[in-house]
């Protein structure tokens, strides 16, 4: 690992903390102001729609421009949108931000989401820099460190967000976001980064600077099973939309916002621990096998961690989820970094982000209203309460809990099927011995 890589990790950590402090704080703030599961589901849905829609374009920006310049532009855009969100917050009339049907609340949400989305450029640029700066045999460990940075960010973010909302609302949150974004920009400006190795040779024709979806599809199709990996992650994110839309509402039904923020700080140590372990041991000879195993563990836990209204059970389940998540992310990134030509990696990572996130908005948009207007009544005084309410429990929170259980069972079944599929065997073989040749053939085509 080089010092430049550690500087980039630190810079991205600060940017991650900034952006996701806004995310957590906004979700906490809107739920506490409106007490609406529908509103929190819509926030998750808006974020995921923007993420899915921007991935192709962001990937092209990463491939066609120097990575440092792209990340600096990301900081400038985030600062601008947070400044506009701060203005909207200050100009909103009294009670305007507590009205789910009002313009001011959704203007604030919209501007904060754009600031977050601008930060997603970094999540596409960083794995390409791992390819550029880290030798192939150590990239899985580097990806583990990226996961550890995510965990440290989650730890800091959740704690900061809970207290910011409790004592200063979005006013202090947005002021902090703007200040740290400026610091991140200045630090990266003075961090040297030689990207000449990633540029095409002098006699190589330059690629047109456009969103080349067909070319990206050809690169992915050249590696047997790679489409299947992306679609598998897409299904996981389809179910993951349930957790993004409902987890905060469920947690806040059990504890106060301060406790919930501190609890997420504790839970995020799972990310950190996993990152440390991956950085020391790697992902094994077959990262795809690791991906399947950790998914089986994650979905098995998710099917039971809300089976009773216990904060202890929820905490234990979420910790396991946090611990295995960096393994899944690092396994997918390590695979893509090996089998995809470097000059196409931004677009492939962007494509994967768009496709994988495309399912989550549908879930997030649907699950809030579905839970609010169908599942919660079902588990309050409907057929569900009569059938299983005696041991599962009844009421609003138990309706949310039932959605988690069903999602966990569905994820477990699909992972078993994927683990036994020919696509898994094909991509494992490509990673083991044929990926380099296939990638070269795709590049030549």
Buried (B, 14 or more C-beta within 10 A) or exposed (E): BEEBBEBBBBBBBBBBBBBBBBBBBBBBBBBBBBEBBBBBBBBBBBBBBBBBBBBBBBBBBBBBBBBBBBBBBBBEBBBBBBBBBBBBBEEBEEEBBBBBEBEBBBBBBBBBBBBBBBBBBBBBBBBBBBBBBBEEEEBBBBBBBBBBBBBBBBBBBBBBBBBBBBEBBBEBBBBBBBEBBEBBBEBBEEBEBEBEEBEEEEEEEEBEEEBBBEBBBBBBEBBBBBBBBBBBBBBBBBBBBBBBBBBBBBBBBBBEBBBBBBBBBBBBBBBBBBBBBBBEEBBEEBBBBBBBBBBBBBBBBBBBBBBBBEEEBBBBBBBBBBBBBBBBBBBBBBBBBBBBBBBBBBBBBBBBBBBBBBBBBBBBBBBBEBBBEBBBBBBBEBEBBEEBBEEBBBBBBBBBBBBBBBBBBBBBEBBBEBBEBEBBEBBBBBBEEBBBEBBEEBBEE
